[in-house]
Amino acid sequence: MPRPRSLTPTQLATAALAVIDREGLAGLTMRAVATQLGTSTMALYRYVHDRRELEALVVELVLDAVDTTPPPGGTDWRERVRAMVGRVRAAAAAHPEIVPLTLTHRHSSPSLMRWSETVLAVLAEGGLGGRHRAIALRCLLGYVIGAIQLEHLGPLTGAGTAAMAALPQAQFPHLADTAGHARSIGADEEFDGGLDVLLRGLS
């Protein structure tokens, strides 16, 4: 019987990402990835212990494309943070289903740690220190992860928003009115507007 071919971490992650892009995060199983690779499920366990380890490889594959070099100095620290956030958004746009995994693996992803280190340096240069800086980083991570999921997995311009806009005004006057406005807000305006609110608060 021929020896199973060797697989690199990149090959494993690429196959797993293809499964996620096609079937969603819920479709990520060891069997599905093995099928994608044309090998047996048991063969995968030569390379990873479980699905969690496979998820970590996928996170790295996507986030490794994020440029973590500091934005040029001489500009307002908020604009530099905005640039860093925009890089994550751009990288995740092609694979939004993996965004929840960034939360799960945020403490072990080298790429996300490098991104965080750069952001923390920018925050420090902006005068944010100690506890304030720690809270700021967590707020930024929470915002970018949540906003990307809303943008791609539950956009405000979808059928749910249309249904809320049609709610009885007598019972839900503010919700119906707000949903009506939300239907005309584009993804970029929504993302940038929310980030503006957050950055003003951090100041």
CNS distance restraints for C-alpha pairs under 8 A (distance, minus, plus):
assign (resid   4 and name CA) (resid  39 and name CA) 7.83 0.50 0.50
assign (resid   4 and name CA) (resid  43 and name CA) 7.34 0.50 0.50
assign (resid   7 and name CA) (resid  11 and name CA) 6.13 0.50 0.50
assign (resid   7 and name CA) (resid  12 and name CA) 6.76 0.50 0.50
assign (resid   7 and name CA) (resid  47 and name CA) 7.75 0.50 0.50
assign (resid   8 and name CA) (resid  12 and name CA) 6.39 0.50 0.50
assign (resid   9 and name CA) (resid  13 and name CA) 6.06 0.50 0.50
assign (resid   9 and name CA) (resid  47 and name CA) 7.87 0.50 0.50
assign (resid   9 and name CA) (resid  57 and name CA) 6.86 0.50 0.50
assign (resid  10 and name CA) (resid  14 and name CA) 5.93 0.50 0.50
assign (resid  10 and name CA) (resid  57 and name CA) 7.59 0.50 0.50
assign (resid  10 and name CA) (resid  61 and name CA) 7.07 0.50 0.50
assign (resid  11 and name CA) (resid  15 and name CA) 6.16 0.50 0.50
assign (resid  12 and name CA) (resid  16 and name CA) 6.17 0.50 0.50
assign (resid  12 and name CA) (resid  33 and name CA) 7.75 0.50 0.50
assign (resid  12 and name CA) (resid  37 and name CA) 7.93 0.50 0.50
assign (resid  12 and name CA) (resid  54 and name CA) 7.55 0.50 0.50
assign (resid  12 and name CA) (resid  57 and name CA) 7.64 0.50 0.50
assign (resid  13 and name CA) (resid  17 and name CA) 5.98 0.50 0.50
assign (resid  13 and name CA) (resid  54 and name CA) 6.84 0.50 0.50
assign (resid  13 and name CA) (resid  55 and name CA) 7.91 0.50 0.50
assign (resid  13 and name CA) (resid  57 and name CA) 5.26 0.50 0.50
assign (resid  13 and name CA) (resid  58 and name CA) 4.76 0.50 0.50
assign (resid  13 and name CA) (resid  61 and name CA) 6.44 0.50 0.50
assign (resid  14 and name CA) (resid  18 and name CA) 6.18 0.50 0.50
assign (resid  14 and name CA) (resid  58 and name CA) 7.19 0.50 0.50
assign (resid  14 and name CA) (resid  61 and name CA) 7.43 0.50 0.50
assign (resid  15 and name CA) (resid  19 and name CA) 6.42 0.50 0.50
assign (resid  15 and name CA) (resid  33 and name CA) 5.94 0.50 0.50
assign (resid  15 and name CA) (resid  36 and name CA) 5.95 0.50 0.50
assign (resid  15 and name CA) (resid  37 and name CA) 6.40 0.50 0.50
assign (resid  16 and name CA) (resid  20 and name CA) 6.31 0.50 0.50
assign (resid  16 and name CA) (resid  28 and name CA) 6.84 0.50 0.50
assign (resid  16 and name CA) (resid  33 and name CA) 5.40 0.50 0.50
assign (resid  16 and name CA) (resid  36 and name CA) 7.88 0.50 0.50
assign (resid  16 and name CA) (resid  54 and name CA) 7.39 0.50 0.50
assign (resid  16 and name CA) (resid  55 and name CA) 7.96 0.50 0.50
assign (resid  16 and name CA) (resid  58 and name CA) 6.75 0.50 0.50
assign (resid  17 and name CA) (resid  21 and name CA) 6.03 0.50 0.50
assign (resid  17 and name CA) (resid  58 and name CA) 6.12 0.50 0.50
assign (resid  18 and name CA) (resid  22 and name CA) 6.13 0.50 0.50
assign (resid  18 and name CA) (resid  36 and name CA) 7.96 0.50 0.50
assign (resid  19 and name CA) (resid  23 and name CA) 5.76 0.50 0.50
assign (resid  19 and name CA) (resid  24 and name CA) 7.22 0.50 0.50
assign (resid  19 and name CA) (resid  27 and name CA) 6.85 0.50 0.50
assign (resid  19 and name CA) (resid  28 and name CA) 6.20 0.50 0.50
assign (resid  19 and name CA) (resid  32 and name CA) 6.90 0.50 0.50
assign (resid  19 and name CA) (resid  33 and name CA) 6.62 0.50 0.50
assign (resid  19 and name CA) (resid  36 and name CA) 7.34 0.50 0.50
assign (resid  20 and name CA) (resid  24 and name CA) 4.50 0.50 0.50
assign (resid  20 and name CA) (resid  25 and name CA) 5.05 0.50 0.50
assign (resid  20 and name CA) (resid  26 and name CA) 7.75 0.50 0.50
assign (resid  20 and name CA) (resid  27 and name CA) 6.39 0.50 0.50
assign (resid  20 and name CA) (resid  28 and name CA) 5.89 0.50 0.50
assign (resid  20 and name CA) (resid  97 and name CA) 6.75 0.50 0.50
assign (resid  20 and name CA) (resid  98 and name CA) 7.49 0.50 0.50
assign (resid  21 and name CA) (resid  25 and name CA) 7.89 0.50 0.50
assign (resid  21 and name CA) (resid  95 and name CA) 6.48 0.50 0.50
assign (resid  21 and name CA) (resid  97 and name CA) 6.94 0.50 0.50
assign (resid  23 and name CA) (resid  27 and name CA) 5.09 0.50 0.50
assign (resid  23 and name CA) (resid  28 and name CA) 7.54 0.50 0.50
assign (resid  24 and name CA) (resid  28 and name CA) 7.21 0.50 0.50
assign (resid  24 and name CA) (resid  97 and name CA) 6.14 0.50 0.50
assign (resid  25 and name CA) (resid  97 and name CA) 5.89 0.50 0.50
assign (resid  25 and name CA) (resid  98 and name CA) 6.86 0.50 0.50
assign (resid  27 and name CA) (resid  32 and name CA) 7.41 0.50 0.50
assign (resid  28 and name CA) (resid  32 and name CA) 6.47 0.50 0.50
assign (resid  28 and name CA) (resid  33 and name CA) 7.15 0.50 0.50
assign (resid  28 and name CA) (resid  51 and name CA) 7.92 0.50 0.50
assign (resid  29 and name CA) (resid  33 and name CA) 6.32 0.50 0.50
assign (resid  29 and name CA) (resid  51 and name CA) 6.76 0.50 0.50
assign (resid  30 and name CA) (resid  34 and name CA) 6.10 0.50 0.50
assign (resid  30 and name CA) (resid  41 and name CA) 6.06 0.50 0.50
assign (resid  30 and name CA) (resid  44 and name CA) 7.30 0.50 0.50
assign (resid  30 and name CA) (resid  50 and name CA) 7.69 0.50 0.50
assign (resid  30 and name CA) (resid  51 and name CA) 6.51 0.50 0.50
assign (resid  31 and name CA) (resid  35 and name CA) 6.16 0.50 0.50
assign (resid  31 and name CA) (resid  40 and name CA) 7.61 0.50 0.50
assign (resid  31 and name CA) (resid  41 and name CA) 5.12 0.50 0.50
assign (resid  32 and name CA) (resid  36 and name CA) 6.25 0.50 0.50
assign (resid  33 and name CA) (resid  37 and name CA) 6.26 0.50 0.50
assign (resid  33 and name CA) (resid  41 and name CA) 7.89 0.50 0.50
assign (resid  34 and name CA) (resid  38 and name CA) 5.97 0.50 0.50
assign (resid  34 and name CA) (resid  39 and name CA) 5.13 0.50 0.50
assign (resid  34 and name CA) (resid  40 and name CA) 5.55 0.50 0.50
assign (resid  34 and name CA) (resid  41 and name CA) 5.13 0.50 0.50
assign (resid  34 and name CA) (resid  43 and name CA) 7.87 0.50 0.50
assign (resid  34 and name CA) (resid  44 and name CA) 6.73 0.50 0.50
assign (resid  35 and name CA) (resid  39 and name CA) 6.13 0.50 0.50
assign (resid  35 and name CA) (resid  40 and name CA) 7.17 0.50 0.50
assign (resid  35 and name CA) (resid  41 and name CA) 7.74 0.50 0.50
assign (resid  39 and name CA) (resid  43 and name CA) 6.74 0.50 0.50
assign (resid  39 and name CA) (resid  44 and name CA) 7.94 0.50 0.50
assign (resid  40 and name CA) (resid  44 and name CA) 7.08 0.50 0.50
assign (resid  41 and name CA) (resid  45 and name CA) 7.44 0.50 0.50
assign (resid  42 and name CA) (resid  46 and name CA) 7.63 0.50 0.50
assign (resid  43 and name CA) (resid  47 and name CA) 7.89 0.50 0.50
assign (resid  44 and name CA) (resid  48 and name CA) 6.38 0.50 0.50
assign (resid  45 and name CA) (resid  49 and name CA) 5.61 0.50 0.50
assign (resid  45 and name CA) (resid  50 and name CA) 7.30 0.50 0.50
assign (resid  48 and name CA) (resid  53 and name CA) 5.94 0.50 0.50
assign (resid  48 and name CA) (resid  54 and name CA) 6.45 0.50 0.50
assign (resid  49 and name CA) (resid  53 and name CA) 6.42 0.50 0.50
assign (resid  50 and name CA) (resid  54 and name CA) 6.61 0.50 0.50
assign (resid  51 and name CA) (resid  55 and name CA) 6.10 0.50 0.50
assign (resid  52 and name CA) (resid  56 and name CA) 6.40 0.50 0.50
assign (resid  53 and name CA) (resid  57 and name CA) 6.59 0.50 0.50
assign (resid  54 and name CA) (resid  58 and name CA) 6.50 0.50 0.50
assign (resid  55 and name CA) (resid  59 and name CA) 6.28 0.50 0.50
assign (resid  55 and name CA) (resid 101 and name CA) 6.95 0.50 0.50
assign (resid  56 and name CA) (resid  60 and name CA) 6.31 0.50 0.50
assign (resid  56 and name CA) (resid 101 and name CA) 7.82 0.50 0.50
assign (resid  56 and name CA) (resid 105 and name CA) 6.44 0.50 0.50
assign (resid  56 and name CA) (resid 108 and name CA) 8.00 0.50 0.50
assign (resid  56 and name CA) (resid 109 and name CA) 7.00 0.50 0.50
assign (resid  57 and name CA) (resid  61 and name CA) 6.19 0.50 0.50
assign (resid  58 and name CA) (resid  62 and name CA) 6.40 0.50 0.50
assign (resid  58 and name CA) (resid  98 and name CA) 7.76 0.50 0.50
assign (resid  59 and name CA) (resid  63 and name CA) 5.98 0.50 0.50
assign (resid  59 and name CA) (resid  98 and name CA) 6.99 0.50 0.50
assign (resid  59 and name CA) (resid 101 and name CA) 6.75 0.50 0.50
assign (resid  59 and name CA) (resid 102 and name CA) 6.43 0.50 0.50
assign (resid  59 and name CA) (resid 105 and name CA) 7.69 0.50 0.50
assign (resid  59 and name CA) (resid 109 and name CA) 7.22 0.50 0.50
assign (resid  60 and name CA) (resid  64 and name CA) 5.42 0.50 0.50
assign (resid  60 and name CA) (resid 109 and name CA) 6.45 0.50 0.50
assign (resid  60 and name CA) (resid 110 and name CA) 7.39 0.50 0.50
assign (resid  60 and name CA) (resid 111 and name CA) 6.36 0.50 0.50
assign (resid  61 and name CA) (resid  65 and name CA) 7.44 0.50 0.50
assign (resid  62 and name CA) (resid  66 and name CA) 7.91 0.50 0.50
assign (resid  62 and name CA) (resid  91 and name CA) 6.64 0.50 0.50
assign (resid  62 and name CA) (resid  92 and name CA) 7.07 0.50 0.50
assign (resid  62 and name CA) (resid  95 and name CA) 7.79 0.50 0.50
assign (resid  63 and name CA) (resid  88 and name CA) 7.36 0.50 0.50
assign (resid  63 and name CA) (resid  91 and name CA) 6.63 0.50 0.50
assign (resid  63 and name CA) (resid  92 and name CA) 7.69 0.50 0.50
assign (resid  63 and name CA) (resid 111 and name CA) 5.84 0.50 0.50
assign (resid  63 and name CA) (resid 112 and name CA) 6.89 0.50 0.50
assign (resid  64 and name CA) (resid 111 and name CA) 5.48 0.50 0.50
assign (resid  65 and name CA) (resid  91 and name CA) 6.66 0.50 0.50
assign (resid  66 and name CA) (resid  87 and name CA) 5.91 0.50 0.50
assign (resid  66 and name CA) (resid  88 and name CA) 6.15 0.50 0.50
assign (resid  66 and name CA) (resid  91 and name CA) 6.28 0.50 0.50
assign (resid  66 and name CA) (resid 111 and name CA) 7.63 0.50 0.50
assign (resid  66 and name CA) (resid 115 and name CA) 7.90 0.50 0.50
assign (resid  67 and name CA) (resid  87 and name CA) 6.85 0.50 0.50
assign (resid  67 and name CA) (resid 115 and name CA) 7.95 0.50 0.50
assign (resid  68 and name CA) (resid  84 and name CA) 7.53 0.50 0.50
assign (resid  68 and name CA) (resid 114 and name CA) 6.30 0.50 0.50
assign (resid  68 and name CA) (resid 115 and name CA) 5.14 0.50 0.50
assign (resid  68 and name CA) (resid 118 and name CA) 6.48 0.50 0.50
assign (resid  69 and name CA) (resid 118 and name CA) 7.03 0.50 0.50
assign (resid  70 and name CA) (resid  80 and name CA) 7.89 0.50 0.50
assign (resid  70 and name CA) (resid 118 and name CA) 5.95 0.50 0.50
assign (resid  70 and name CA) (resid 119 and name CA) 7.94 0.50 0.50
assign (resid  70 and name CA) (resid 122 and name CA) 7.71 0.50 0.50
assign (resid  71 and name CA) (resid  80 and name CA) 5.73 0.50 0.50
assign (resid  71 and name CA) (resid  83 and name CA) 7.07 0.50 0.50
assign (resid  71 and name CA) (resid  84 and name CA) 7.55 0.50 0.50
assign (resid  72 and name CA) (resid  80 and name CA) 7.66 0.50 0.50
assign (resid  73 and name CA) (resid  80 and name CA) 7.98 0.50 0.50
assign (resid  75 and name CA) (resid  79 and name CA) 6.83 0.50 0.50
assign (resid  75 and name CA) (resid  80 and name CA) 7.07 0.50 0.50
assign (resid  76 and name CA) (resid  80 and name CA) 6.67 0.50 0.50
assign (resid  76 and name CA) (resid 126 and name CA) 7.88 0.50 0.50
assign (resid  77 and name CA) (resid  81 and name CA) 6.22 0.50 0.50
assign (resid  77 and name CA) (resid 122 and name CA) 6.17 0.50 0.50
assign (resid  77 and name CA) (resid 123 and name CA) 6.80 0.50 0.50
assign (resid  77 and name CA) (resid 125 and name CA) 7.28 0.50 0.50
assign (resid  77 and name CA) (resid 126 and name CA) 5.41 0.50 0.50
assign (resid  78 and name CA) (resid  82 and name CA) 6.08 0.50 0.50
assign (resid  78 and name CA) (resid 199 and name CA) 6.40 0.50 0.50
assign (resid  79 and name CA) (resid  83 and name CA) 6.26 0.50 0.50
assign (resid  80 and name CA) (resid  84 and name CA) 6.47 0.50 0.50
assign (resid  80 and name CA) (resid 122 and name CA) 7.09 0.50 0.50
assign (resid  81 and name CA) (resid  85 and name CA) 6.21 0.50 0.50
assign (resid  81 and name CA) (resid 119 and name CA) 6.33 0.50 0.50
assign (resid  81 and name CA) (resid 122 and name CA) 6.92 0.50 0.50
assign (resid  81 and name CA) (resid 123 and name CA) 7.76 0.50 0.50
assign (resid  82 and name CA) (resid  86 and name CA) 6.06 0.50 0.50
assign (resid  82 and name CA) (resid 195 and name CA) 7.65 0.50 0.50
assign (resid  83 and name CA) (resid  87 and name CA) 6.40 0.50 0.50
assign (resid  84 and name CA) (resid  88 and name CA) 6.86 0.50 0.50
assign (resid  84 and name CA) (resid 115 and name CA) 7.66 0.50 0.50
assign (resid  84 and name CA) (resid 119 and name CA) 7.02 0.50 0.50
assign (resid  85 and name CA) (resid  89 and name CA) 6.38 0.50 0.50
assign (resid  85 and name CA) (resid 140 and name CA) 7.91 0.50 0.50
assign (resid  85 and name CA) (resid 144 and name CA) 6.84 0.50 0.50
assign (resid  86 and name CA) (resid  90 and name CA) 6.11 0.50 0.50
assign (resid  87 and name CA) (resid  91 and name CA) 6.29 0.50 0.50
assign (resid  88 and name CA) (resid  92 and name CA) 6.12 0.50 0.50
assign (resid  88 and name CA) (resid 144 and name CA) 7.85 0.50 0.50
assign (resid  89 and name CA) (resid  93 and name CA) 6.01 0.50 0.50
assign (resid  89 and name CA) (resid 144 and name CA) 7.15 0.50 0.50
assign (resid  89 and name CA) (resid 148 and name CA) 6.70 0.50 0.50
assign (resid  90 and name CA) (resid  94 and name CA) 7.71 0.50 0.50
assign (resid  91 and name CA) (resid  95 and name CA) 7.76 0.50 0.50
assign (resid  92 and name CA) (resid  96 and name CA) 5.40 0.50 0.50
assign (resid  92 and name CA) (resid  98 and name CA) 7.63 0.50 0.50
assign (resid  92 and name CA) (resid  99 and name CA) 6.82 0.50 0.50
assign (resid  92 and name CA) (resid 148 and name CA) 7.68 0.50 0.50
assign (resid  93 and name CA) (resid 148 and name CA) 7.65 0.50 0.50
assign (resid  93 and name CA) (resid 152 and name CA) 7.74 0.50 0.50
assign (resid  95 and name CA) (resid  99 and name CA) 7.66 0.50 0.50
assign (resid  96 and name CA) (resid 148 and name CA) 7.06 0.50 0.50
assign (resid  96 and name CA) (resid 149 and name CA) 6.73 0.50 0.50
assign (resid  96 and name CA) (resid 152 and name CA) 6.26 0.50 0.50
assign (resid  96 and name CA) (resid 153 and name CA) 7.41 0.50 0.50
assign (resid  97 and name CA) (resid 149 and name CA) 7.94 0.50 0.50
assign (resid  97 and name CA) (resid 153 and name CA) 7.74 0.50 0.50
assign (resid  98 and name CA) (resid 102 and name CA) 7.06 0.50 0.50
assign (resid  99 and name CA) (resid 103 and name CA) 7.38 0.50 0.50
assign (resid  99 and name CA) (resid 145 and name CA) 6.28 0.50 0.50
assign (resid  99 and name CA) (resid 148 and name CA) 7.40 0.50 0.50
assign (resid  99 and name CA) (resid 149 and name CA) 6.85 0.50 0.50
assign (resid 100 and name CA) (resid 104 and name CA) 6.84 0.50 0.50
assign (resid 100 and name CA) (resid 145 and name CA) 7.15 0.50 0.50
assign (resid 100 and name CA) (resid 149 and name CA) 7.88 0.50 0.50
assign (resid 101 and name CA) (resid 105 and name CA) 6.04 0.50 0.50
assign (resid 102 and name CA) (resid 106 and name CA) 5.40 0.50 0.50
assign (resid 102 and name CA) (resid 112 and name CA) 7.99 0.50 0.50
assign (resid 102 and name CA) (resid 145 and name CA) 7.63 0.50 0.50
assign (resid 103 and name CA) (resid 145 and name CA) 7.44 0.50 0.50
assign (resid 105 and name CA) (resid 109 and name CA) 5.86 0.50 0.50
assign (resid 106 and name CA) (resid 112 and name CA) 6.28 0.50 0.50
assign (resid 106 and name CA) (resid 113 and name CA) 7.28 0.50 0.50
assign (resid 107 and name CA) (resid 113 and name CA) 7.19 0.50 0.50
assign (resid 108 and name CA) (resid 113 and name CA) 7.53 0.50 0.50
assign (resid 109 and name CA) (resid 113 and name CA) 6.08 0.50 0.50
assign (resid 110 and name CA) (resid 114 and name CA) 6.12 0.50 0.50
assign (resid 111 and name CA) (resid 115 and name CA) 6.26 0.50 0.50
assign (resid 112 and name CA) (resid 116 and name CA) 6.05 0.50 0.50
assign (resid 113 and name CA) (resid 117 and name CA) 6.07 0.50 0.50
assign (resid 114 and name CA) (resid 118 and name CA) 6.38 0.50 0.50
assign (resid 115 and name CA) (resid 119 and name CA) 6.28 0.50 0.50
assign (resid 116 and name CA) (resid 120 and name CA) 5.98 0.50 0.50
assign (resid 116 and name CA) (resid 137 and name CA) 7.40 0.50 0.50
assign (resid 117 and name CA) (resid 121 and name CA) 6.22 0.50 0.50
assign (resid 118 and name CA) (resid 122 and name CA) 6.36 0.50 0.50
assign (resid 119 and name CA) (resid 123 and name CA) 6.17 0.50 0.50
assign (resid 119 and name CA) (resid 137 and name CA) 7.52 0.50 0.50
assign (resid 120 and name CA) (resid 124 and name CA) 6.04 0.50 0.50
assign (resid 120 and name CA) (resid 133 and name CA) 7.02 0.50 0.50
assign (resid 120 and name CA) (resid 137 and name CA) 6.96 0.50 0.50
assign (resid 121 and name CA) (resid 125 and name CA) 6.20 0.50 0.50
assign (resid 122 and name CA) (resid 126 and name CA) 6.21 0.50 0.50
assign (resid 123 and name CA) (resid 127 and name CA) 6.52 0.50 0.50
assign (resid 123 and name CA) (resid 128 and name CA) 5.46 0.50 0.50
assign (resid 123 and name CA) (resid 129 and name CA) 7.76 0.50 0.50
assign (resid 123 and name CA) (resid 133 and name CA) 6.60 0.50 0.50
assign (resid 124 and name CA) (resid 128 and name CA) 5.04 0.50 0.50
assign (resid 124 and name CA) (resid 129 and name CA) 5.95 0.50 0.50
assign (resid 124 and name CA) (resid 133 and name CA) 7.22 0.50 0.50
assign (resid 128 and name CA) (resid 132 and name CA) 5.99 0.50 0.50
assign (resid 128 and name CA) (resid 133 and name CA) 5.22 0.50 0.50
assign (resid 129 and name CA) (resid 133 and name CA) 5.04 0.50 0.50
assign (resid 129 and name CA) (resid 134 and name CA) 7.99 0.50 0.50
assign (resid 130 and name CA) (resid 134 and name CA) 6.48 0.50 0.50
assign (resid 131 and name CA) (resid 135 and name CA) 6.17 0.50 0.50
assign (resid 132 and name CA) (resid 136 and name CA) 6.06 0.50 0.50
assign (resid 133 and name CA) (resid 137 and name CA) 6.23 0.50 0.50
assign (resid 134 and name CA) (resid 138 and name CA) 6.43 0.50 0.50
assign (resid 135 and name CA) (resid 139 and name CA) 6.08 0.50 0.50
assign (resid 136 and name CA) (resid 140 and name CA) 6.15 0.50 0.50
assign (resid 136 and name CA) (resid 202 and name CA) 6.43 0.50 0.50
assign (resid 137 and name CA) (resid 141 and name CA) 6.17 0.50 0.50
assign (resid 138 and name CA) (resid 142 and name CA) 5.99 0.50 0.50
assign (resid 139 and name CA) (resid 143 and name CA) 5.99 0.50 0.50
assign (resid 139 and name CA) (resid 198 and name CA) 7.94 0.50 0.50
assign (resid 140 and name CA) (resid 144 and name CA) 6.12 0.50 0.50
assign (resid 140 and name CA) (resid 198 and name CA) 7.86 0.50 0.50
assign (resid 141 and name CA) (resid 145 and name CA) 6.04 0.50 0.50
assign (resid 142 and name CA) (resid 146 and name CA) 5.95 0.50 0.50
assign (resid 143 and name CA) (resid 147 and name CA) 5.74 0.50 0.50
assign (resid 143 and name CA) (resid 195 and name CA) 7.68 0.50 0.50
assign (resid 144 and name CA) (resid 148 and name CA) 6.01 0.50 0.50
assign (resid 145 and name CA) (resid 149 and name CA) 6.40 0.50 0.50
assign (resid 146 and name CA) (resid 150 and name CA) 6.24 0.50 0.50
assign (resid 147 and name CA) (resid 151 and name CA) 6.04 0.50 0.50
assign (resid 147 and name CA) (resid 191 and name CA) 6.61 0.50 0.50
assign (resid 148 and name CA) (resid 152 and name CA) 6.19 0.50 0.50
assign (resid 148 and name CA) (resid 153 and name CA) 7.96 0.50 0.50
assign (resid 149 and name CA) (resid 153 and name CA) 5.16 0.50 0.50
assign (resid 149 and name CA) (resid 154 and name CA) 6.71 0.50 0.50
assign (resid 150 and name CA) (resid 154 and name CA) 4.64 0.50 0.50
assign (resid 150 and name CA) (resid 155 and name CA) 5.23 0.50 0.50
assign (resid 150 and name CA) (resid 156 and name CA) 7.37 0.50 0.50
assign (resid 151 and name CA) (resid 155 and name CA) 4.75 0.50 0.50
assign (resid 151 and name CA) (resid 156 and name CA) 7.48 0.50 0.50
assign (resid 151 and name CA) (resid 187 and name CA) 6.32 0.50 0.50
assign (resid 154 and name CA) (resid 158 and name CA) 7.18 0.50 0.50
assign (resid 156 and name CA) (resid 160 and name CA) 7.64 0.50 0.50
assign (resid 156 and name CA) (resid 161 and name CA) 5.70 0.50 0.50
assign (resid 156 and name CA) (resid 179 and name CA) 7.99 0.50 0.50
assign (resid 156 and name CA) (resid 182 and name CA) 6.20 0.50 0.50
assign (resid 156 and name CA) (resid 183 and name CA) 6.39 0.50 0.50
assign (resid 156 and name CA) (resid 185 and name CA) 7.97 0.50 0.50
assign (resid 157 and name CA) (resid 161 and name CA) 5.94 0.50 0.50
assign (resid 157 and name CA) (resid 162 and name CA) 7.23 0.50 0.50
assign (resid 157 and name CA) (resid 182 and name CA) 6.73 0.50 0.50
assign (resid 157 and name CA) (resid 183 and name CA) 4.65 0.50 0.50
assign (resid 157 and name CA) (resid 184 and name CA) 7.26 0.50 0.50
assign (resid 157 and name CA) (resid 185 and name CA) 7.57 0.50 0.50
assign (resid 158 and name CA) (resid 162 and name CA) 6.56 0.50 0.50
assign (resid 158 and name CA) (resid 183 and name CA) 7.83 0.50 0.50
assign (resid 159 and name CA) (resid 163 and name CA) 6.16 0.50 0.50
assign (resid 160 and name CA) (resid 164 and name CA) 6.33 0.50 0.50
assign (resid 161 and name CA) (resid 165 and name CA) 6.14 0.50 0.50
assign (resid 161 and name CA) (resid 179 and name CA) 5.67 0.50 0.50
assign (resid 161 and name CA) (resid 180 and name CA) 7.73 0.50 0.50
assign (resid 161 and name CA) (resid 182 and name CA) 7.50 0.50 0.50
assign (resid 161 and name CA) (resid 183 and name CA) 6.84 0.50 0.50
assign (resid 162 and name CA) (resid 166 and name CA) 6.43 0.50 0.50
assign (resid 162 and name CA) (resid 179 and name CA) 7.09 0.50 0.50
assign (resid 162 and name CA) (resid 180 and name CA) 7.38 0.50 0.50
assign (resid 162 and name CA) (resid 183 and name CA) 7.20 0.50 0.50
assign (resid 163 and name CA) (resid 167 and name CA) 6.64 0.50 0.50
assign (resid 164 and name CA) (resid 175 and name CA) 6.88 0.50 0.50
assign (resid 164 and name CA) (resid 176 and name CA) 5.55 0.50 0.50
assign (resid 164 and name CA) (resid 179 and name CA) 5.97 0.50 0.50
assign (resid 164 and name CA) (resid 180 and name CA) 7.99 0.50 0.50
assign (resid 165 and name CA) (resid 175 and name CA) 7.26 0.50 0.50
assign (resid 165 and name CA) (resid 176 and name CA) 4.24 0.50 0.50
assign (resid 165 and name CA) (resid 177 and name CA) 6.45 0.50 0.50
assign (resid 165 and name CA) (resid 178 and name CA) 7.48 0.50 0.50
assign (resid 165 and name CA) (resid 179 and name CA) 4.82 0.50 0.50
assign (resid 165 and name CA) (resid 180 and name CA) 4.95 0.50 0.50
assign (resid 166 and name CA) (resid 176 and name CA) 6.36 0.50 0.50
assign (resid 167 and name CA) (resid 171 and name CA) 7.74 0.50 0.50
assign (resid 167 and name CA) (resid 172 and name CA) 6.47 0.50 0.50
assign (resid 167 and name CA) (resid 175 and name CA) 7.97 0.50 0.50
assign (resid 167 and name CA) (resid 176 and name CA) 5.65 0.50 0.50
assign (resid 168 and name CA) (resid 172 and name CA) 6.06 0.50 0.50
assign (resid 168 and name CA) (resid 173 and name CA) 7.33 0.50 0.50
assign (resid 168 and name CA) (resid 176 and name CA) 7.45 0.50 0.50
assign (resid 169 and name CA) (resid 173 and name CA) 4.38 0.50 0.50
assign (resid 169 and name CA) (resid 174 and name CA) 7.96 0.50 0.50
assign (resid 169 and name CA) (resid 176 and name CA) 6.50 0.50 0.50
assign (resid 172 and name CA) (resid 176 and name CA) 5.88 0.50 0.50
assign (resid 173 and name CA) (resid 177 and name CA) 6.11 0.50 0.50
assign (resid 174 and name CA) (resid 178 and name CA) 5.92 0.50 0.50
assign (resid 175 and name CA) (resid 179 and name CA) 6.00 0.50 0.50
assign (resid 176 and name CA) (resid 180 and name CA) 6.18 0.50 0.50
assign (resid 177 and name CA) (resid 181 and name CA) 6.54 0.50 0.50
assign (resid 178 and name CA) (resid 182 and name CA) 6.09 0.50 0.50
assign (resid 179 and name CA) (resid 183 and name CA) 6.35 0.50 0.50
assign (resid 180 and name CA) (resid 184 and name CA) 7.61 0.50 0.50
assign (resid 181 and name CA) (resid 185 and name CA) 7.03 0.50 0.50
assign (resid 185 and name CA) (resid 189 and name CA) 6.36 0.50 0.50
assign (resid 185 and name CA) (resid 190 and name CA) 6.30 0.50 0.50
assign (resid 186 and name CA) (resid 190 and name CA) 6.14 0.50 0.50
assign (resid 187 and name CA) (resid 191 and name CA) 6.08 0.50 0.50
assign (resid 188 and name CA) (resid 192 and name CA) 5.90 0.50 0.50
assign (resid 189 and name CA) (resid 193 and name CA) 5.69 0.50 0.50
assign (resid 190 and name CA) (resid 194 and name CA) 6.11 0.50 0.50
assign (resid 191 and name CA) (resid 195 and name CA) 6.22 0.50 0.50
assign (resid 192 and name CA) (resid 196 and name CA) 6.07 0.50 0.50
assign (resid 193 and name CA) (resid 197 and name CA) 6.43 0.50 0.50
assign (resid 194 and name CA) (resid 198 and name CA) 6.37 0.50 0.50
assign (resid 195 and name CA) (resid 199 and name CA) 6.04 0.50 0.50
assign (resid 196 and name CA) (resid 200 and name CA) 6.11 0.50 0.50
assign (resid 197 and name CA) (resid 201 and name CA) 6.29 0.50 0.50
assign (resid 198 and name CA) (resid 202 and name CA) 6.24 0.50 0.50
assign (resid 199 and name CA) (resid 203 and name CA) 6.32 0.50 0.50
